[in-house]
Amino acid sequence: MTQTQTSEKSRAPEFRLVQAALGGLRQELFHDAFAYRPLSRMDVDRGPTRFLPRRIRVYTGLLPHAFVGFWALVVFGMGYDGIYYHFGPLAFVAAFMPAAIVLLTLVRPVLAFWASLGVTPFVGIVTGYGDGWPWPDATLLMHLVVLGVVAVRTRPRAAAWMWIATAVFSLFMEAFLGVGRSSDTAPLLFASALVLLTVTVFQVRRQADREVTAQQTVTAQERSKRTLLEERTTIARELHDVVAHHMSVVAIQAEAAPYRVENPPPELEQAFLTIRENAVAALTELRRILGVVRAEDYEAPDAPQPTLADLEALVANVREAGLDIEKTVTGAVRELPQGVELSAYRIVQEALSNVLRHAPGAAAKVEVSYVLGGLGLRIANGPARGLVKPSPGAGHGITGMRERVTMLGGEMTAEATEDGGYEVTAFVPVSREEAGS
């Protein structure tokens, strides 16, 4: 590697930094100079404006436009006062142009910045080279307003470039055309620095708030998806245990069936053998596929999965925790598919847990209805009572209950009641064949 190549390589980071800075200048203040960017309405659904009546809220979206219009009127008044003793079309133009440039920020903000610099010498000459060259009072206020509005409507780096351009322009005008006159360059640069710094801080904070809000939204969505997957995994584990138990029973009964008959025909033995082989194969495949949803430390429960017959023990346990609960069973009690009974038990269990967490001291009712077409559940509670504060929740329990009901092809509602309580209702369809199996 030659010395020239080494030198170029050592200067590369600085060169790239300068190139990026100049590229930002071109993009912000030259390429976008004539960009048509009308000022959008203010979001009235956030902040204090959301509490206003709808009829008034429609017009509050134009507050930014009214703000710019107000300052344009102030600038026009200052310009008119500055040319009070001057007459003719040039004097009127000198008073009107700064106000028009302020209004230009509503549609072409970057062009308004350049126009603000360009019109300043003209206004100064028309007003008679008064004190404060090159910034008469009207143009000084005009430029501060333009800088603030343009900085709000562009990116933070544009504010730095505008301040540098203003400083270069002011120093040039003062050095070549303002000899012997008092100057307002220093006050302008100080005031504009404060304005741009304030706007930049506001912009950075607003951008940070947007990023935090977006991140929180993504996090909430990911949390909801994770909760959904965890609940589905739990359901899959429980159903795996239920189905595996039944398939094991089928395999054992198919193996033992030929021994219950004296001298069974070969066709019957072969049929039971085929049933057993299919049951074992199905059980193996089930364990292979659904086994992946188990955690590494997961162990199948030793006791059978709970059913609706275990609700009384669940209710008694909740009563011991201090919940005033009433349980009602209607209809002809019958045995339902184990998956239905397991899911119904889990729904009641989760609903009662929610009552304990979110409505301490409230009375609760559990209704189990055996109807012709399936099973109905209703768990309702009143408002929280007592000194214990409700625990915050993320709604994951409701998500799990919905997943179970949806898996069984049923319907579920969960909503607040008029008295300040909460009610969960679910219906799970069960056909006669399923109920009798």
Summary of the structure (lengths in Angstrom):
residues: 437
radius of gyration: 38.8
end to end distance: 84.4
largest distance: 130.1
contacts: 1250
relative contact order: 0.05
helix: 66%
strand: 9%
